[in-house]
Amino acid sequence: MPQLLVAHDFVCPWCWVALRQAELLRVEHPTLTLRWVGFELLPAGLTYTPRPKDPDADKKPPIPSRFELLLAADRLTLPTRSGKLSNSRMALEGAEYAWEAGKQDSYIERAYHAYWEEDRDISDLMVLKDVAEKSGLDGSEFAAALESRLYTDRIVEFDEDSHRAGIWNVPTWKFPEKWVAEQPYSVVSDMAGRFVTDAM
């Protein structure tokens, strides 16, 4: 069964799109397994600085951003959140626990849903424990694993460590043919089709 690695972070809107793309890929290529690998966008010490607003924006015709074009291409609407950004480190470590338990797909889907659609704080252990239990995991064992930081060394941090690993953007789909990042579904699907065919 072909396995494709996907570099991601739960708090990244582009990665929310990648999850929607993954749902389509599972239907189109049922033999394909996705291995979600955590790349933490905002590790301790790195802060998010929004781009300053264009002072002349009201005078100009609106121009869609790259992300807005991606949403349009894939016919998606990003959920509206409260704006509070969660620290994702513990949630990413939880995905490693879920991978070992054979429940990563369910955990990934529910963790993204908790953050984006339910506007929950995925830096809260109790929120993650609820996500884990709804994914079919033992909540107490899951929480104990996160509290003991068993999986912390598996998470790659931006910027320097991730760049050394060859990851400059999330999501990055690590196809053997070439790695691609922040692409519409048509691109990801075409490459996945070739990947699955070559793996047969």
N, C-alpha and C positions, 0 to 999 in steps of 0.2 A: 504494500500500500504506500503510494508516494506521500512524503511528508514535506510540507513547505513551511519555512520559518517566516514569521511576521514580527518585526520589531514594532512595538506600540507603547502607548501610555494612555491610561484611562481618561486623563483630563484633557487629552488632545482632541479637538473637534474633528480633525482629519481622520483620526483613528475611529471615531464614532462612525464616520462614513465607511471606513474599512470593514467594520463589523457588519454593516448592512450589505456590503459587497460579499463578505464571507458567507452570509446566509444564502445569497444567490449561487455562489460557487458550490456550496454543498449540494444544491439541487442539480446543478449542471454537471458536476463532477463528484459523484457520491463516493468514489474511492480515495479522494484527496483528503489528507489529514493536515490540519493547520496546527503549528506549534507556535503559540504566542509567547514572545520573549520580551521581558520588561526592560524598557529604556526610560529612565526617570527624567522627565523634562526639567523639573524644578527641584533638584536635590537640595539639602540643607546648605545654605550659603549662597544659592543662586536665586535671584528674585526676578519676577516677571515685570517688565516695563512696557506698558502699552505704547503703541506708536502715537505720537502727539497728533491731535486733531488738526486737519488742514484748515487754517483760518479763512480760506476762500472757498470752502466746500459748498456753501450755500449759493455761490455765484456760478458754480460749474454744473454741467449736466452729470447725473450720476453715472459712474463707471463701475461695473461689477468687479469685485476682487477675484483673485484666482480661486479662493474658496467658494465664493458665490457661484462662479462658473462651474465648479465641480458639483455643487449641489444641484444646479440646473441640469447638468449633463446626466446625472444619476437620478433625477426627479425626486429629490429628497428635501425635507425641511428640517433643519436642526432644531431640536427642542430648545425652548427658552428657559434658562436657569436664573437663579437669583443673582448670579455674578460672583458668589463666594467660591474661590478656588480651593479645592481639597489638596492636601499633600497625598500623593498616590503611592508612596513607597510601600506601605503595609499591604495595600490592595494588590500591588504587583507581586509581593512576596507570597500573598495568598494564592495567586495564580500558579505559582510554582508548586505549592502544596497540592492544589487541585490537579495539576498535571501528573504528579506522582500517583494520585489516587484515581486517575482515569476519568476525571470530571472537569477537565479544563474548559471544554467548549461551553458547558452549562454555566460554569462559574464566570467565564469571560462575558457571556451574554448578560447574565444577571447583574454583574458588577457595573457594566456600562449602563444598563437600564436603571440601576439604582442612582447612578451619578447624573445621567443626562435626562431621563424621563421623570424620575421621582425626586430629583434635586436633593439627594441625600449626601451626607458628608462621608466619603469613603476613607477618610483618615480615622474614623471612629471604629474601634474594634467591634463594638456591638452591632454596628451596621454591617460590617464585613462578616461577622458570625451569622447574622440573619441571611446574608447572601449565600454563604457557604451551605447552611442548612437547606435553603431552597434549591441548592444545586445538588443535593443528595449527599453532602459531606457531614461527618460528625462534627458538630459545632464546637464541642469542648476540646476535642483533639486539635481542630483547626486553630482555635484561639490560643491553645498552649504552644503550638508550633510557632505562631506569629510572635507571641510574647517572648519566646526564647530566641527569636531572630535566626531560626535555622536556615532560612533561604536568603538572607540579606546579601551574601556574596554573589548571588546569581543575577542581581539587578545591576545594569550598567547605567552610569550617570552621565548626563550631559554636563559640560560640552566635551571636555578633553577625552574622557574615557570612551564616550560613544564615538567620537571622531576617529580615535585610534582603532575602534572596531569596524570602521567603515560606514557608520550610521550618522548621517547628517540631518535627516528628517524622519519623523514618524508620521504615518506608518511607512515602513520599508518592507516590501515583499522580496524575499531573498531567493529569487529564481536562479537556478544554475546558469541559465542563458545570460541574464544580467539582473542586477537589483534595480527595482523601480520604486519610486516614492510619490505619494500624493497624486495618484493617477485615477482617471475615471474607470468605471467598471469595464468598459469595452476593452481597454488596454490590459487590465488585470485578467479578464476572462480569456482573451486571446493567448496570453502567455501561460495561463494555467492549463489551457487545452493542450498546448505543445508540451508542457511539462509532464502532464499525465500521460500523454501518448508516448513520449520518450521513455517514461518509467515502466511502461508495460513490457 
